[in-house]
Amino acid sequence: MDERLFQYLAAVPVLGVIAQWLAWRVKLPSILVLLVFGIVLGRIVNIDHLLVAGTPEDSAGASRLLFPFVSLSVAVILFEGGLSLRFRELKEAGSGVVRLVMFGSIVSWALTSVLAWWILEFDYRLAVLLGAILVVTGPTVVQPLLRHIRPTRRVAAILKWEGIVIDPIGAMLAVLVFEELLTPDRVQMASEGVRTAAEFLGAAKIVIATVGLGTLVGGLTGLALLQVVSRFLIPDHLYGVAFLAGAFAAFALSNSMVHESGLVAVTVLGILLANQRKVAIEHVVEFKEHLGVFLISCLFIVLGSRLDLSLIAALGWRGLAFLVALIVLVRPLSVAIGLFGSKVPTRERVFLAALAPRGIVAAAVASIFALKIASNAELAQIDPKLATQTDQLVSVTFLVIVGTVLVYGLTAAPLARRLRLADSDPQGFLIAGAEPWVQDFAKVVNKCGLSVALVDTNYRNVANARMNGVQAHCANVLSEEIREGIDLAGIGRLLAMTGNDEVNTLAVREYEHVFGRANVYRLASNNRGSGLRAAGDRRKGRELFGEGLNQRAITALIDQGYVIRATTITDTFTYQDFLNSQGELGHPLIWIDGQKRATLGTIRMPLKPTGRGTVIALVPAKARGPAADRSGEKTRPAGADRSSEESQSPDGERSQPYRRSDEAH
């Protein structure tokens, strides 16, 4: 193996992961960074030359080697996307999805074809083919953008469903156009002015065969996998790879019978598995999510490295005008016509009209059909103009991919925030548990301007929380309905604060993939120090507040007269002044800075705020004065009158509740 090829193959995943991390760090859409890394890599290493052993004139051979990898990767990505599609989402988003897929795609196809013929001066057949290819948006770019933007639930559902369902439709339309307009027989008949009824019936046959066969193969594969798993015929550690192999098999089998029907098959397979109730597939979904991110990273690096900037530059002003027309004319009109008469609010329509990036599927389909046209000598003899324009087909597609990713990637998040449809850095809390002190905590956090949602199985607690103006849901926080049905707008962290250590631990595990490991917290175990091994100690999850502040200890403090209170920190009354005023009696819980960013105190990372802001703390109901801070008086016994708490010393007051809590253990 050529050493340079080995280095290139090793560099692709490394650069992909670095690009993903850098995008997360600087809060940019990952696709933008991946494309930049890929283009830079392509300027350093020419993969086409490496694949054909240094013979650049045979670049078609390099393409033939790359296309199977790209096709299988797209199949995995669509399968993973299908696993995220739940039918319950269609209760809110169904009408919008159906309208955009059925009517919006037709408008987009027609307008894009006309623009390609008029602006790019393409042959009408290539223009119609390009219009079909650019119908797609695609999960490879939409999903990372949605993770970055975090729009409201309905908008996210519409974009997710549209992006995944439209990919096989776009590929099917491209096959339809190619078979009906660009095969040698069709081109010859068109040049002679021959049209038959059978020619028009052929289009219907292609659509029926592609959709029907793909649905059948995907459905049968899904049922077979479910039977194998439900009968325990494969061990748990093979679930992930077994489902991956099933997706590959469905894709290859369906494609071998009808071209591009494999995309329909893997999409149907994913949707079927996501909505069945026979087998738990959470661990399969997690495996596919990781694999999907990895493949997206590699694909954009590879395709970006093969991007010939000179061919894109050769398109000149026409290419730029075509790109601008797609963004400012085609997408807004397709959304406006597709959603005309629907109940989707105006601000959501505006955002939907401003997000339609193209991705891997468009690049793969354009490259495949360009190669088919260019390699067909008979077609070139019949119509030489087609052969000369085919090279531009791929260049235009890549220009649209780069341009739409760049424009939408930079503008979609600010627009979503402007329309109040998203929060790029949500600071609110989803809290498991709604006991009285948790309700007080939530009320204080709400008053400080952060979103809070409580989840508890105790209806009385939930009802009381709602009466106090706190959003609350009566359900099991571990249930799938809560994980996928609750509106998490403005919420970016989980606080597991029930009195059950096992529930807290399981909640942390369930919500790691929703909020990320850095944003899931739980109260310290009630069993710590009892000689029993705490269930949550082995599975991390950041422990909240401070050493010993578990459910029992906090409840004991509340019983002794402590309250949860927000205190404003200014230049004249600093955080250190606040600590001094409380001595060892107060327990800081949360710091909220001037930009409404919240920092939670944990056992490993206690609060160390600076500047202005608000501290939420568990403090005695009666604030102590400066003289009392220095008095050194001892704490009264547990049963003594607490009316003069201001005269009690920090050491004595703090020791009492923890003794009571330890005895309870």
HELIX and SHEET records of a PDB file:
HELIX    1   1 GLU A    3  VAL A   26  1                                  24    
HELIX    2   2 SER A   30  ILE A   44  1                                  15    
HELIX    3   3 ILE A   47  LEU A   51  1                                   5    
HELIX    4   4 PRO A   56  ASP A   58  5                                   3    
HELIX    5   5 SER A   59  LEU A   83  1                                  25    
HELIX    6   6 PHE A   87  GLU A   89  5                                   3    
HELIX    7   7 LEU A   90  ARG A   99  1                                  10    
HELIX    8   8 LEU A  100  GLY A  104  3                                   5    
HELIX    9   9 SER A  105  TRP A  118  1                                  14    
HELIX   10  10 TYR A  124  ILE A  133  1                                  10    
HELIX   11  11 PRO A  139  ILE A  149  1                                  11    
HELIX   12  12 ARG A  153  VAL A  177  1                                  25    
HELIX   13  13 PHE A  178  LEU A  182  3                                   5    
HELIX   14  14 PRO A  184  SER A  191  1                                   8    
HELIX   15  15 ALA A  197  SER A  230  1                                  34    
HELIX   16  16 ASP A  236  LEU A  238  5                                   3    
HELIX   17  17 TYR A  239  MET A  257  1                                  19    
HELIX   18  18 SER A  261  ASN A  275  1                                  15    
HELIX   19  19 GLU A  282  SER A  305  1                                  24    
HELIX   20  20 LEU A  309  ALA A  314  1                                   6    
HELIX   21  21 GLY A  316  ALA A  325  1                                  10    
HELIX   22  22 LEU A  326  VAL A  330  3                                   5    
HELIX   23  23 ARG A  331  GLY A  338  1                                   8    
HELIX   24  24 THR A  346  ALA A  353  1                                   8    
HELIX   25  25 ILE A  360  ALA A  374  1                                  15    
HELIX   26  26 ALA A  377  ILE A  382  1                                   6    
HELIX   27  27 PRO A  384  ARG A  418  1                                  35    
HELIX   28  28 PRO A  436  LYS A  447  1                                  12    
HELIX   29  29 TYR A  459  MET A  467  1                                   9    
HELIX   30  30 GLU A  480  GLY A  485  1                                   6    
HELIX   31  31 ASP A  501  PHE A  515  1                                  15    
HELIX   32  32 ARG A  517  ASN A  519  5                                   3    
HELIX   33  33 GLN A  551  ASP A  559  1                                   9    
HELIX   34  34 TYR A  575  GLN A  582  1                                   8    
HELIX   35  35 PRO A  626  ASP A  629  1                                   4    
HELIX   36  36 GLU A  645  SER A  647  5                                   3    
HELIX   37  37 PRO A  650  ALA A  664  1                                  15    
SHEET    1   A 6 GLN A 471  CYS A 474  0                                        
SHEET    2   A 6 VAL A 452  ASP A 456  1                                        
SHEET    3   A 6 GLY A 428  ALA A 432  1                                        
SHEET    4   A 6 ILE A 491  ALA A 496  1                                        
SHEET    5   A 6 VAL A 520  ARG A 522  1                                        
SHEET    6   A 6 ARG A 542  GLU A 543  1                                        
SHEET    1   B 4 TYR A 562  ILE A 569  0                                        
SHEET    2   B 4 GLY A 613  PRO A 620 -1                                        
SHEET    3   B 4 HIS A 587  ASP A 593 -1                                        
SHEET    4   B 4 ALA A 598  LEU A 600 -1                                        
END                                                                             
